């Protein structure tokens, strides 16, 4: 699976088309352009429910298991 997806099209990423990439766990990046103040500007899109709260909880649980904080009884 690919966590980051970069689009070269000038109208991407778009919520309807890109929010469910990798079953909602990917981050879409596009519209990369030079900027005088910050060097570059770009647009990022992720599925807030899956990549945000729920995805973050799953990743945290996996980390806690890997670090030995959560074990089987």
C-alpha positions in Angstrom: 0.0 0.0 0.0 1.0 3.6 -0.6 0.6 6.0 2.3 1.3 9.2 0.2 -0.2 9.9 -3.3 1.1 12.8 -5.3 -1.0 14.3 -8.1 0.4 16.5 -10.9 -3.1 17.5 -12.2 -3.9 21.1 -11.4 -7.3 20.2 -10.0 -6.3 17.4 -7.6 -6.6 16.3 -4.9 -10.4 16.4 -4.7 -12.5 15.2 -1.8 -14.9 13.1 -3.9 -12.2 11.4 -5.9 -9.3 11.0 -3.4 -10.7 10.7 0.2 -11.0 6.9 0.1 -7.6 6.1 -1.4 -6.0 3.1 0.4 -9.4 2.6 2.2 -9.2 6.2 3.6 -5.8 5.8 5.2 -3.7 7.6 2.5 -2.8 11.3 2.3 -3.2 12.9 -1.1 -0.9 15.8 -2.1 -1.1 18.1 -5.1 -1.0 21.6 -6.5 2.6 22.0 -5.5 3.9 25.4 -6.5 6.7 27.8 -5.6 5.9 30.5 -3.0 7.9 33.6 -2.0 7.1 33.4 1.7 7.3 29.6 2.5 9.3 28.3 -0.5 6.4 26.0 -1.6 2.6 25.8 -1.3 0.6 22.6 -1.7 -2.7 21.0 -0.9 -3.1 17.9 1.3 -6.2 15.8 1.7 -7.0 13.0 4.0 -10.1 11.3 5.3 -10.6 12.9 8.7 -12.7 10.1 10.2 -10.4 7.2 9.1 -7.0 8.8 9.0 -7.9 11.1 11.9 -9.6 9.7 15.0 -10.1 6.1 14.1 -6.9 5.7 12.2 -4.9 7.4 14.9 -6.4 5.2 17.6 -5.5 2.0 15.6 -1.9 3.3 15.1 -1.6 4.2 18.8 -2.8 0.7 19.8 -0.3 -0.9 17.5 2.5 1.2 18.9 1.5 0.4 22.5 1.5 -3.4 21.6 4.9 -3.1 19.9 6.4 -1.3 22.9 5.0 -3.8 25.4 2.4 -1.6 27.1 -0.4 -3.9 26.0 0.0 -7.7 26.3 -2.3 -10.7 25.9 -3.6 -12.3 29.1 
